[in-house]
């Protein structure tokens, strides 16, 4: 059997198709070869790509595919075995690389997907960070607006400016359509529309304060969204086609006060609030953000602080204006008081002189008349006149001393004196009056009581005379005892007076005087009234003894000046009284007194009762007073010459005259200076003695300043004039006012 080989004959090559395939394979190969170059460029430029080796493998796959297509160029014509081997090798390598690449992509794609997931996560994180940064920027912007608003609000302390600035700045910062402030009315039952942003609403419109929406806002510390249809939000007239914007309300705390008002606001005794309403633009999708609400709350608090400061400033300005008005009124009252004091002092000075001058004449002439031969009836009348005159003189002294005590012009005249002599003199003065009433006056001075002390002798004697005189005055029978001793420290401590603080020391001591009487006594409840001026607490039966109710009041003032205390004790009516006086006195040897010690008045030489031939001059412009003084001197044996002026005195005076008595109200100071000029030598100059009508220290100092040798207080009696002349002739100086 003959075998045969069946070989399918090849299709004849179509020249056109072959040409197209040839060209296509060429361009495919060209494209495959260009892609690896691009991948190599990408790998070179992308240093952070994590799968560079995969790209290299993929590039090899593409190169092999391109080489396969390039080798196909030779298969379109008759080719040799070498071409077939090359073609087979290229296809095998291409198959191996393509399979490896496909398997590798199975493992790489999940990683690529996870990378995509991380990328998406990072994008979300980036978006979140962007939102947070936007929030931070918004908060910074809010803080900047808050600082700006706070600065604008706090830059003024005017209430209306604060509120108007707040509305304007909030409207600009938050792009508001309307902003309004509701303030409480005086009654506190309504809220009144006080300020709006655009002033399109009737300011003064009111709503009840007890509305639920208002209570809701007042009970919250935060800004609250409210309905645009609420009564407090109806601040704009809108057409029906517009959608109203969101509305927020926040409370504004007002000042907690109960003692002043803020201009025309009511007096606030409880916690009160104003209401701020803010509206976003109408027909807008915009809503309130949290940071905007926080801004509104902060601004409300700042407004509250600024309003409180404004209220305090307004009140301080009101108080300052009131204080200025009060100061003006006080200054006017002070000037009026000073004018009144000057007028009173001038009146007292005139009345002092005018009252003492006739009293001087009455007492002087009565004492002269008492020295003459009189019948018993006449002597009784003269003694009554003299006693009444002395009582009137005492009343005048009390009134004048009290006025000087009240204005603080009276000062103590400190000097060294004999304390024992003061008590004996008081005893001698009181004893005649007591003997008439058949009263026994006993004086008991403690053995350790110092003889010479430093203090105001005249005021101490005035105190003792008043206290002992009251004991005699209000006693009808029995006895009066006067005891004087140095108060011990223990007794001072036992006595608890609220305004008495004794301070014992080696330079001074406290004198205690007790005056006991068996008189009418006093009710214990009336004792505090004894030291009130112009007050008399004695029964009507005992008031016929006279008295003005000034004595103890003045004594208490004198005792206070002497850093002491005075009080009265009594168990009741008819049981007598005990008056106690404590005064502070100094020791002469331990004091800083500038005045030298001198012989006490009790030791003066009074043996010479008359002064025959003593030439004196009396200068006084008042004729009655001049005549009375001359009568006293003539009665004492003096050769007295009277003149009415200083010029006449200078013409009459000579070296033969021993004493010149002059009234200081009649150019006395000028006359004293001219007498010193006329008599250059001291032994040739007569003694110059001033007749004064006042006890103030300035008058005495002026007398001493112009070189006078002494001063005498009017009125004068025979005994007083005799004592004056004795001391002058013995010491050539009158050591104290008589």
PLY file of the C-alpha trace (Angstrom):
ply
format ascii 1.0
element vertex 738
property float x
property float y
property float z
element edge 737
property int vertex1
property int vertex2
end_header
0.00 0.00 0.00
1.45 3.20 -1.01
1.41 5.85 1.62
0.99 9.44 0.90
1.65 12.61 2.82
-1.32 14.94 2.91
-0.01 18.48 3.29
-2.50 21.27 3.29
-1.34 23.81 0.88
-0.71 27.38 2.25
-3.07 30.13 1.46
-1.66 32.49 -0.98
-0.49 35.57 0.76
-2.58 38.64 0.30
-0.16 41.37 -0.29
-2.40 44.10 1.14
-3.18 42.18 4.39
0.42 41.31 4.82
1.35 44.90 4.40
-1.17 46.03 7.06
-0.05 43.34 9.54
3.54 44.21 8.97
2.93 47.86 9.65
0.76 47.06 12.72
3.37 44.76 14.26
5.99 47.42 13.75
3.97 50.08 15.55
2.96 47.61 18.31
6.60 46.76 18.84
7.48 50.47 18.81
4.76 51.16 21.40
5.88 48.24 23.60
9.46 49.49 23.51
8.46 53.12 24.38
6.33 52.13 27.43
9.33 50.75 29.45
11.17 53.97 28.78
8.26 55.89 30.27
8.11 53.48 33.27
11.85 53.94 33.82
11.35 57.72 33.79
8.46 57.38 36.28
10.54 55.17 38.62
13.37 57.63 38.45
11.12 60.59 39.29
8.93 58.80 41.92
11.36 57.95 44.68
8.54 57.28 47.21
6.68 54.65 45.16
6.79 51.41 47.22
6.61 48.84 44.35
9.44 49.85 42.00
10.52 46.25 41.35
7.02 45.38 40.17
7.30 48.10 37.57
10.62 46.69 36.46
9.04 43.24 36.07
6.07 44.71 34.22
8.50 46.59 31.95
10.29 43.34 31.13
6.94 41.77 30.24
6.17 44.60 27.86
9.65 44.47 26.30
9.24 40.74 25.64
5.80 41.33 24.12
7.29 43.97 21.88
10.18 41.73 20.92
7.69 38.96 20.03
5.78 41.29 17.74
9.07 42.51 16.26
10.16 38.96 15.48
6.79 38.38 13.82
7.99 40.72 11.10
10.13 37.96 9.78
7.34 35.38 9.82
5.34 37.05 7.12
7.81 35.69 4.55
9.77 32.50 4.31
11.97 32.24 7.35
14.66 30.09 8.57
14.87 27.75 11.54
16.80 30.35 13.47
13.90 32.75 13.25
11.57 30.01 14.47
13.83 29.25 17.46
14.09 32.91 18.35
10.38 33.27 17.99
9.72 30.27 20.21
12.18 31.47 22.86
10.63 34.94 22.92
7.13 33.53 23.32
8.22 31.18 26.12
9.89 34.00 28.01
6.87 36.19 27.41
4.59 33.47 28.80
6.76 32.97 31.88
7.02 36.68 32.63
3.33 37.30 31.98
2.33 34.45 34.34
4.72 35.70 37.02
3.34 39.22 36.64
-0.25 37.95 36.88
0.54 35.96 40.04
2.36 38.91 41.56
-0.60 41.22 40.94
-2.81 38.83 42.92
-0.70 39.62 46.00
-0.12 43.31 45.24
-3.71 44.40 44.53
-4.88 43.96 48.24
-1.91 46.06 49.33
-2.83 48.64 46.76
-6.40 48.58 48.02
-5.21 49.07 51.63
-3.08 51.96 50.46
-6.20 53.39 48.88
-8.02 52.90 52.20
-5.28 54.70 54.11
-5.36 57.41 51.52
-9.09 57.80 52.05
-8.54 57.82 55.85
-5.88 60.46 55.46
-8.19 62.49 53.28
-10.90 62.25 55.94
-8.40 63.23 58.62
-7.23 66.12 56.50
-10.82 67.23 56.05
-11.41 66.95 59.80
-8.27 68.94 60.50
-9.46 71.50 58.03
-12.75 71.74 59.93
-10.93 72.02 63.27
-8.64 74.67 61.87
-11.68 76.46 60.61
-13.22 76.22 64.08
-10.01 77.49 65.64
-9.90 80.33 63.17
-13.56 80.99 63.93
-12.87 80.99 67.67
-9.92 83.28 67.14
-12.14 85.51 65.09
-14.76 85.32 67.85
-12.16 86.17 70.48
-10.98 89.08 68.38
-14.53 90.31 68.07
-15.05 89.84 71.82
-11.91 91.85 72.59
-12.93 94.48 70.12
-16.45 94.64 71.55
-15.12 94.65 75.12
-12.74 97.47 74.27
-15.50 99.46 72.61
-17.92 98.82 75.48
-15.42 99.48 78.27
-13.91 102.55 76.61
-16.78 104.65 77.92
-18.65 104.84 81.20
-21.80 106.37 79.77
-24.71 103.95 79.97
-26.38 104.96 76.70
-23.10 104.88 74.78
-22.33 101.41 76.15
-25.68 100.00 75.05
-25.68 101.64 71.63
-22.09 100.54 70.95
-22.99 96.97 71.94
-25.87 96.79 69.47
-23.87 98.34 66.62
-20.80 96.14 67.10
-22.84 92.94 67.52
-24.82 93.77 64.40
-21.63 94.32 62.39
-19.78 91.29 63.79
-22.61 88.77 63.40
-24.21 90.36 60.31
-27.53 90.73 62.13
-30.69 92.10 60.64
-31.87 93.52 63.96
-30.63 93.73 67.55
-32.66 95.17 70.44
-32.42 95.70 74.19
-35.38 95.48 76.55
-34.97 97.23 79.92
-37.11 96.80 83.07
-39.49 99.65 83.84
-39.68 101.48 87.19
-42.44 99.20 88.42
-40.45 96.10 87.51
-43.58 94.49 86.00
-42.78 95.18 82.34
-39.91 95.24 79.88
-39.55 98.36 77.77
-37.96 98.45 74.32
-35.11 100.91 74.98
-32.62 100.48 72.12
-32.68 98.92 68.64
-30.04 98.58 65.96
-31.81 100.39 63.14
-34.37 102.36 65.16
-37.20 101.12 62.97
-39.32 100.18 65.96
-41.23 102.38 68.40
-38.77 102.61 71.30
-40.85 102.57 74.46
-42.99 99.62 73.47
-43.57 97.37 76.52
-44.32 93.69 77.14
-45.26 91.96 80.42
-42.23 90.61 82.27
-43.99 87.39 83.29
-44.27 85.97 79.74
-43.10 82.32 79.57
-40.43 83.11 76.99
-39.01 85.89 79.18
-38.98 83.62 82.24
-37.21 80.97 80.17
-34.47 83.39 79.16
-34.12 84.88 82.66
-33.68 81.47 84.28
-30.84 80.42 81.93
-27.20 81.47 81.87
-26.94 80.86 78.12
-28.27 82.39 74.95
-31.54 80.68 73.97
-33.18 80.39 70.57
-36.72 81.71 70.65
-39.58 81.79 68.20
-39.52 84.64 65.64
-43.21 85.16 66.47
-42.51 85.85 70.15
-43.64 89.33 71.38
-40.05 90.32 72.14
-38.97 89.26 68.60
-41.59 91.22 66.64
-39.18 93.93 65.72
-39.51 93.90 61.94
-42.37 94.14 59.44
-41.95 91.43 56.79
-44.05 90.46 53.76
-45.56 87.03 53.73
-43.13 85.63 51.20
-40.10 86.10 53.47
-38.96 83.38 55.85
-37.94 84.96 59.19
-34.41 84.27 60.36
-33.46 82.58 63.61
-33.79 84.67 66.80
-31.67 84.41 69.95
-32.33 86.05 73.34
-29.91 86.41 76.28
-30.27 88.06 79.68
-28.06 90.97 80.79
-27.61 91.05 84.59
-28.15 94.41 86.20
-26.38 95.72 89.27
-27.35 94.35 92.70
-27.95 97.56 94.63
-30.25 98.86 97.32
-28.77 102.22 98.18
-28.69 104.17 94.92
-30.33 104.41 91.52
-28.88 104.30 88.03
-30.14 107.52 86.52
-33.82 106.87 85.80
-33.68 103.16 86.53
-35.61 101.82 89.52
-33.99 101.16 92.85
-32.93 97.55 92.67
-33.39 95.50 95.83
-33.56 92.08 94.09
-31.76 90.51 91.16
-32.92 92.14 87.93
-32.17 91.54 84.25
-32.38 93.28 80.94
-33.06 91.29 77.75
-31.03 91.35 74.53
-32.67 90.00 71.32
-30.60 89.23 68.17
-32.06 88.30 64.75
-30.38 86.74 61.71
-31.32 88.04 58.23
-34.70 86.94 56.89
-35.16 84.41 54.04
-31.72 82.98 54.74
-30.52 79.42 55.34
-27.97 80.69 57.88
-28.21 79.30 61.40
-26.69 80.22 64.73
-23.38 78.51 65.47
-22.10 77.56 68.88
-19.24 80.06 68.78
-21.69 82.85 67.88
-23.88 82.01 70.86
-20.78 82.01 73.09
-19.87 85.41 71.68
-23.34 86.72 72.54
-23.10 85.35 76.10
-19.67 86.87 76.67
-20.79 90.22 75.32
-23.85 90.16 77.61
-21.59 89.61 80.63
-19.27 92.41 79.51
-22.22 94.72 79.09
-23.34 93.88 82.64
-19.87 94.69 84.02
-19.67 97.92 82.03
-23.13 98.97 83.19
-22.20 98.31 86.81
-19.09 100.46 86.41
-21.16 103.15 84.75
-23.68 103.01 87.57
-20.94 103.29 90.18
-19.40 106.21 88.31
-22.75 107.95 87.99
-23.41 107.43 91.68
-19.90 108.62 92.61
-20.35 111.69 90.43
-23.73 112.30 92.02
-22.19 111.81 95.47
-19.30 114.12 94.53
-21.69 116.82 93.37
-23.71 116.36 96.53
-20.53 116.54 98.58
-19.50 119.72 96.76
-22.90 121.22 97.51
-22.62 120.13 101.13
-19.11 121.55 101.36
-20.33 124.83 99.93
-23.19 124.83 102.42
-20.82 123.90 105.25
-18.38 126.59 104.23
-21.21 129.10 104.15
-22.42 127.84 107.54
-18.86 128.04 108.87
-18.49 131.62 107.70
-21.86 132.45 109.18
-20.87 130.71 112.42
-17.58 132.60 112.50
-19.45 135.81 111.90
-21.88 134.89 114.66
-19.00 134.02 117.00
-17.28 137.29 116.24
-20.54 139.14 116.79
-21.10 137.24 120.03
-17.55 137.93 121.19
-17.92 141.60 120.31
-21.26 141.66 122.10
-19.79 139.92 125.16
-16.82 142.26 125.19
-19.10 145.30 125.07
-21.59 143.88 127.55
-18.75 142.73 129.79
-17.43 146.26 129.99
-20.83 147.88 130.13
-22.10 145.55 132.88
-18.96 145.54 135.00
-18.67 149.33 134.92
-21.98 150.03 136.75
-21.38 147.01 138.98
-18.01 148.50 139.87
-19.69 151.76 140.84
-22.42 150.01 142.87
-20.04 147.74 144.79
-17.42 150.44 145.34
-19.89 153.05 146.56
-21.76 150.47 148.66
-18.53 149.36 150.32
-17.65 153.03 150.97
-21.10 153.62 152.40
-20.67 150.59 154.62
-17.54 152.19 156.13
-19.52 155.22 157.34
-21.63 155.70 160.44
-25.01 154.12 159.70
-28.08 153.20 161.67
-28.89 149.53 162.01
-31.63 149.78 159.43
-29.39 151.64 156.98
-26.56 149.14 157.48
-28.96 146.28 156.78
-30.04 147.95 153.56
-26.43 148.61 152.50
-25.43 145.05 153.26
-28.41 143.82 151.22
-27.37 146.05 148.32
-23.77 144.84 148.57
-24.82 141.19 148.80
-27.16 141.50 145.81
-24.45 143.31 143.83
-21.94 140.58 144.56
-24.51 137.97 143.52
-25.14 139.84 140.28
-21.40 140.16 139.68
-21.02 136.43 140.23
-23.82 135.77 137.73
-22.12 138.02 135.17
-18.82 136.19 135.68
-20.55 132.82 135.34
-22.26 133.75 132.06
-19.06 135.17 130.55
-16.93 132.27 131.74
-19.43 129.76 130.36
-19.41 131.38 126.91
-15.61 131.32 126.87
-15.59 127.71 128.01
-17.96 126.71 125.24
-15.92 128.28 122.45
-12.65 126.99 123.94
-11.05 130.39 124.40
-10.72 130.11 128.20
-7.36 128.77 129.37
-5.99 128.03 132.80
-3.65 130.55 134.39
-0.99 128.22 135.80
1.19 129.43 138.62
2.58 128.54 142.05
0.34 129.35 145.02
-0.29 128.46 148.66
-2.92 125.72 148.70
-3.54 125.98 152.45
-4.15 129.73 152.15
-6.76 129.08 149.44
-8.72 126.79 151.75
-8.43 129.23 154.65
-9.57 132.12 152.46
-12.57 130.10 151.25
-13.37 129.24 154.86
-13.13 132.89 155.92
-15.37 134.01 153.06
-18.03 131.36 153.72
-17.97 131.56 157.53
-19.83 134.92 157.88
-22.65 133.70 155.63
-22.85 130.40 157.52
-22.90 132.15 160.89
-26.00 134.10 159.89
-27.76 130.74 159.28
-26.19 129.33 162.48
-24.28 126.70 160.51
-20.93 125.32 161.63
-18.25 125.09 158.88
-15.37 122.74 159.69
-12.17 122.67 157.62
-9.92 119.61 157.77
-6.63 119.65 155.81
-4.68 116.38 155.71
-1.16 116.50 157.18
0.41 115.29 153.95
-1.32 117.97 151.86
1.39 120.08 150.12
1.51 123.77 151.04
2.76 125.12 147.71
1.38 123.67 144.49
1.26 124.53 140.80
-2.13 125.20 139.20
-4.80 127.81 138.55
-5.44 129.38 141.96
-8.34 131.52 140.87
-10.28 128.71 139.18
-9.67 126.35 142.09
-10.98 128.98 144.52
-13.99 129.56 142.27
-14.75 125.82 142.33
-14.41 125.60 146.11
-16.48 128.71 146.75
-19.24 127.41 144.50
-19.34 123.92 146.01
-19.08 125.10 149.63
-21.47 128.00 148.91
-24.07 125.54 147.60
-23.71 123.51 150.78
-24.35 126.65 152.88
-27.11 127.83 150.57
-29.20 124.67 150.78
-28.62 123.91 154.47
-30.91 125.36 157.18
-29.28 123.76 160.18
-26.53 121.39 161.18
-22.92 121.56 160.00
-20.78 121.56 156.89
-17.44 119.78 156.74
-14.74 120.46 154.15
-11.98 117.81 153.94
-8.95 118.08 151.64
-6.36 115.33 151.14
-4.13 113.76 148.54
-6.07 111.10 146.63
-4.44 107.70 146.81
-3.93 105.61 143.72
-6.23 102.94 145.13
-9.12 105.40 145.55
-8.63 106.69 142.02
-8.86 103.16 140.69
-11.95 102.41 142.79
-13.75 105.39 141.30
-14.98 104.34 137.88
-15.92 107.42 135.90
-16.29 106.85 132.14
-14.52 110.09 131.20
-11.93 110.25 133.98
-8.57 108.58 133.41
-6.11 109.53 136.20
-2.42 109.11 135.40
-0.34 109.18 138.64
3.26 110.35 138.38
6.04 111.92 140.45
5.50 115.39 138.93
1.91 115.89 140.07
-0.75 114.62 142.45
-4.54 114.55 142.60
-6.23 116.75 145.21
-9.51 115.37 146.52
-11.99 117.65 148.33
-15.15 116.36 150.01
-17.88 118.77 151.15
-20.58 117.19 153.30
-23.70 119.05 154.41
-26.89 118.28 156.33
-29.07 120.23 153.94
-32.16 119.48 151.91
-30.55 116.73 149.84
-31.59 115.75 146.32
-33.30 112.90 144.54
-30.68 110.50 143.06
-32.38 110.65 139.67
-31.95 114.45 139.60
-28.19 114.38 140.29
-27.13 114.24 136.57
-29.13 117.45 135.95
-27.05 119.40 138.48
-24.21 119.87 135.99
-26.52 121.10 133.20
-26.49 124.84 132.71
-29.58 126.86 133.66
-31.03 123.84 135.49
-32.26 123.92 139.08
-33.41 120.72 140.75
-33.94 121.92 144.30
-37.45 121.99 145.77
-39.41 125.20 145.48
-39.01 125.82 149.20
-35.27 126.14 148.87
-35.06 128.12 145.63
-35.51 131.40 147.43
-31.81 131.25 148.21
-31.02 132.41 144.70
-28.81 130.92 142.00
-28.86 130.70 138.25
-28.10 127.05 137.72
-24.73 127.93 136.17
-22.33 127.38 139.07
-21.92 123.61 138.97
-21.96 123.53 135.17
-19.03 125.96 135.08
-17.28 124.11 137.91
-17.49 120.89 135.93
-15.85 122.61 132.95
-13.08 124.00 135.17
-12.52 120.59 136.75
-12.28 119.00 133.29
-9.67 121.60 132.31
-7.73 120.56 135.42
-7.93 116.90 134.29
-10.16 116.00 137.22
-13.69 114.95 138.05
-16.60 116.23 140.14
-19.66 114.36 141.35
-22.41 114.60 143.98
-23.91 111.86 146.13
-27.19 111.99 148.06
-29.51 109.41 149.56
-32.60 111.51 148.94
-34.49 114.60 150.03
-33.71 115.77 153.56
-30.64 113.54 153.89
-27.94 115.98 152.86
-25.35 115.78 150.06
-21.70 114.97 149.64
-19.86 116.81 146.85
-16.49 115.39 145.77
-13.92 117.17 143.63
-10.69 115.74 142.21
-8.24 118.04 140.42
-4.71 117.57 139.16
-2.02 119.84 140.70
1.76 119.92 140.30
4.69 120.12 142.66
6.67 123.40 142.45
10.10 121.84 142.81
9.37 119.36 140.04
7.58 121.59 137.58
8.94 123.55 134.69
7.31 126.78 135.80
9.07 129.82 134.41
7.63 132.07 137.11
9.76 132.28 140.28
8.22 131.33 143.64
6.80 134.23 145.57
5.40 134.89 149.00
1.71 133.97 149.22
-0.91 136.59 149.62
-1.59 135.45 153.14
1.90 136.52 154.09
1.68 139.99 152.60
2.00 142.90 154.89
-1.54 144.10 155.40
-0.85 145.91 158.62
-0.98 149.19 156.75
-4.71 149.64 156.22
-4.51 153.23 154.95
-2.13 155.00 152.62
-2.11 158.67 153.66
-0.64 161.02 151.12
-0.14 158.37 148.41
-0.45 160.24 145.11
-2.28 158.23 142.44
-3.95 158.97 139.10
-7.18 157.36 137.87
-7.83 157.43 134.11
-11.28 156.24 133.03
-13.57 157.68 130.37
-16.67 156.57 132.32
-17.46 159.23 134.86
-19.36 156.95 137.28
-16.60 154.33 137.28
-13.96 157.07 137.63
-15.77 158.57 140.63
-16.23 155.16 142.30
-12.53 154.27 141.95
-11.50 157.69 143.28
-13.82 157.26 146.25
-12.17 153.96 147.17
-8.69 155.52 146.98
-9.67 158.64 148.92
-11.25 156.46 151.62
-7.87 154.70 151.96
-6.11 158.07 152.43
-4.72 158.45 148.92
-4.37 161.73 147.07
-6.25 160.70 143.92
-6.40 162.69 140.69
-8.88 161.70 137.98
-8.49 162.20 134.24
-10.70 161.13 131.34
-8.15 160.73 128.52
-4.61 159.55 127.89
-3.46 163.00 126.73
-4.72 164.56 129.94
-3.01 161.82 131.94
0.32 162.51 130.24
0.00 166.24 131.06
-0.84 165.61 134.72
1.45 162.71 135.64
4.76 163.45 137.34
7.44 161.70 139.37
5.47 162.38 142.53
2.70 160.04 141.45
3.24 156.48 142.70
0.50 154.62 140.84
-1.52 155.15 137.66
-4.79 153.23 137.45
-6.08 153.15 133.85
-8.99 151.58 132.05
-7.48 149.69 129.08
-10.53 150.46 126.96
-9.44 154.11 126.96
-6.25 153.85 124.91
-4.62 152.12 127.86
-2.04 150.21 125.85
-0.87 153.34 124.02
-0.73 155.28 127.27
1.45 152.62 128.92
3.96 152.81 126.07
4.05 156.61 126.21
4.56 156.55 129.99
7.58 154.29 129.52
8.91 156.73 126.97
8.33 159.71 129.25
9.97 158.13 132.30
13.09 156.41 131.01
14.31 155.42 134.48
12.29 152.76 136.24
12.46 154.31 139.71
11.08 157.58 138.35
8.14 155.96 136.57
4.88 155.42 138.49
3.45 151.92 138.74
1.01 151.21 135.91
-2.05 149.11 136.82
-4.76 148.17 134.29
-8.44 148.15 135.23
-9.90 145.38 133.05
-13.44 144.11 132.55
-12.54 140.67 131.16
-10.50 137.73 132.35
-9.33 136.45 128.97
-5.68 135.62 128.67
-5.10 137.81 125.60
-5.99 140.99 127.50
-3.59 140.17 130.34
-0.83 139.26 127.89
-1.28 142.56 126.05
-1.05 144.42 129.35
2.20 142.66 130.24
3.52 143.19 126.72
3.27 146.99 126.92
5.01 147.02 130.33
2.17 147.30 132.85
2.92 146.28 136.41
-0.36 144.52 137.08
-4.03 144.11 136.24
-7.16 144.42 138.40
-10.51 142.92 137.47
-13.55 145.11 137.99
-15.60 145.54 140.15
-13.55 146.70 143.17
-14.39 147.05 146.84
-12.57 148.78 149.70
-10.94 145.55 150.88
-9.89 144.58 147.38
-8.37 148.01 146.68
-6.52 147.92 150.01
-5.06 144.50 149.12
-4.03 145.74 145.66
-2.18 148.78 146.99
-0.44 146.74 149.70
0.90 144.24 147.20
1.95 146.92 144.74
3.89 148.94 147.31
5.54 145.79 148.70
6.52 144.01 145.49
6.25 146.88 142.93
4.35 144.39 140.79
0.90 142.87 140.99
1.70 139.17 140.65
-1.75 138.08 139.59
-5.06 139.63 138.57
-6.99 140.62 141.66
0 1
1 2
2 3
3 4
4 5
5 6
6 7
7 8
8 9
9 10
10 11
11 12
12 13
13 14
14 15
15 16
16 17
17 18
18 19
19 20
20 21
21 22
22 23
23 24
24 25
25 26
26 27
27 28
28 29
29 30
30 31
31 32
32 33
33 34
34 35
35 36
36 37
37 38
38 39
39 40
40 41
41 42
42 43
43 44
44 45
45 46
46 47
47 48
48 49
49 50
50 51
51 52
52 53
53 54
54 55
55 56
56 57
57 58
58 59
59 60
60 61
61 62
62 63
63 64
64 65
65 66
66 67
67 68
68 69
69 70
70 71
71 72
72 73
73 74
74 75
75 76
76 77
77 78
78 79
79 80
80 81
81 82
82 83
83 84
84 85
85 86
86 87
87 88
88 89
89 90
90 91
91 92
92 93
93 94
94 95
95 96
96 97
97 98
98 99
99 100
100 101
101 102
102 103
103 104
104 105
105 106
106 107
107 108
108 109
109 110
110 111
111 112
112 113
113 114
114 115
115 116
116 117
117 118
118 119
119 120
120 121
121 122
122 123
123 124
124 125
125 126
126 127
127 128
128 129
129 130
130 131
131 132
132 133
133 134
134 135
135 136
136 137
137 138
138 139
139 140
140 141
141 142
142 143
143 144
144 145
145 146
146 147
147 148
148 149
149 150
150 151
151 152
152 153
153 154
154 155
155 156
156 157
157 158
158 159
159 160
160 161
161 162
162 163
163 164
164 165
165 166
166 167
167 168
168 169
169 170
170 171
171 172
172 173
173 174
174 175
175 176
176 177
177 178
178 179
179 180
180 181
181 182
182 183
183 184
184 185
185 186
186 187
187 188
188 189
189 190
190 191
191 192
192 193
193 194
194 195
195 196
196 197
197 198
198 199
199 200
200 201
201 202
202 203
203 204
204 205
205 206
206 207
207 208
208 209
209 210
210 211
211 212
212 213
213 214
214 215
215 216
216 217
217 218
218 219
219 220
220 221
221 222
222 223
223 224
224 225
225 226
226 227
227 228
228 229
229 230
230 231
231 232
232 233
233 234
234 235
235 236
236 237
237 238
238 239
239 240
240 241
241 242
242 243
243 244
244 245
245 246
246 247
247 248
248 249
249 250
250 251
251 252
252 253
253 254
254 255
255 256
256 257
257 258
258 259
259 260
260 261
261 262
262 263
263 264
264 265
265 266
266 267
267 268
268 269
269 270
270 271
271 272
272 273
273 274
274 275
275 276
276 277
277 278
278 279
279 280
280 281
281 282
282 283
283 284
284 285
285 286
286 287
287 288
288 289
289 290
290 291
291 292
292 293
293 294
294 295
295 296
296 297
297 298
298 299
299 300
300 301
301 302
302 303
303 304
304 305
305 306
306 307
307 308
308 309
309 310
310 311
311 312
312 313
313 314
314 315
315 316
316 317
317 318
318 319
319 320
320 321
321 322
322 323
323 324
324 325
325 326
326 327
327 328
328 329
329 330
330 331
331 332
332 333
333 334
334 335
335 336
336 337
337 338
338 339
339 340
340 341
341 342
342 343
343 344
344 345
345 346
346 347
347 348
348 349
349 350
350 351
351 352
352 353
353 354
354 355
355 356
356 357
357 358
358 359
359 360
360 361
361 362
362 363
363 364
364 365
365 366
366 367
367 368
368 369
369 370
370 371
371 372
372 373
373 374
374 375
375 376
376 377
377 378
378 379
379 380
380 381
381 382
382 383
383 384
384 385
385 386
386 387
387 388
388 389
389 390
390 391
391 392
392 393
393 394
394 395
395 396
396 397
397 398
398 399
399 400
400 401
401 402
402 403
403 404
404 405
405 406
406 407
407 408
408 409
409 410
410 411
411 412
412 413
413 414
414 415
415 416
416 417
417 418
418 419
419 420
420 421
421 422
422 423
423 424
424 425
425 426
426 427
427 428
428 429
429 430
430 431
431 432
432 433
433 434
434 435
435 436
436 437
437 438
438 439
439 440
440 441
441 442
442 443
443 444
444 445
445 446
446 447
447 448
448 449
449 450
450 451
451 452
452 453
453 454
454 455
455 456
456 457
457 458
458 459
459 460
460 461
461 462
462 463
463 464
464 465
465 466
466 467
467 468
468 469
469 470
470 471
471 472
472 473
473 474
474 475
475 476
476 477
477 478
478 479
479 480
480 481
481 482
482 483
483 484
484 485
485 486
486 487
487 488
488 489
489 490
490 491
491 492
492 493
493 494
494 495
495 496
496 497
497 498
498 499
499 500
500 501
501 502
502 503
503 504
504 505
505 506
506 507
507 508
508 509
509 510
510 511
511 512
512 513
513 514
514 515
515 516
516 517
517 518
518 519
519 520
520 521
521 522
522 523
523 524
524 525
525 526
526 527
527 528
528 529
529 530
530 531
531 532
532 533
533 534
534 535
535 536
536 537
537 538
538 539
539 540
540 541
541 542
542 543
543 544
544 545
545 546
546 547
547 548
548 549
549 550
550 551
551 552
552 553
553 554
554 555
555 556
556 557
557 558
558 559
559 560
560 561
561 562
562 563
563 564
564 565
565 566
566 567
567 568
568 569
569 570
570 571
571 572
572 573
573 574
574 575
575 576
576 577
577 578
578 579
579 580
580 581
581 582
582 583
583 584
584 585
585 586
586 587
587 588
588 589
589 590
590 591
591 592
592 593
593 594
594 595
595 596
596 597
597 598
598 599
599 600
600 601
601 602
602 603
603 604
604 605
605 606
606 607
607 608
608 609
609 610
610 611
611 612
612 613
613 614
614 615
615 616
616 617
617 618
618 619
619 620
620 621
621 622
622 623
623 624
624 625
625 626
626 627
627 628
628 629
629 630
630 631
631 632
632 633
633 634
634 635
635 636
636 637
637 638
638 639
639 640
640 641
641 642
642 643
643 644
644 645
645 646
646 647
647 648
648 649
649 650
650 651
651 652
652 653
653 654
654 655
655 656
656 657
657 658
658 659
659 660
660 661
661 662
662 663
663 664
664 665
665 666
666 667
667 668
668 669
669 670
670 671
671 672
672 673
673 674
674 675
675 676
676 677
677 678
678 679
679 680
680 681
681 682
682 683
683 684
684 685
685 686
686 687
687 688
688 689
689 690
690 691
691 692
692 693
693 694
694 695
695 696
696 697
697 698
698 699
699 700
700 701
701 702
702 703
703 704
704 705
705 706
706 707
707 708
708 709
709 710
710 711
711 712
712 713
713 714
714 715
715 716
716 717
717 718
718 719
719 720
720 721
721 722
722 723
723 724
724 725
725 726
726 727
727 728
728 729
729 730
730 731
731 732
732 733
733 734
734 735
735 736
736 737
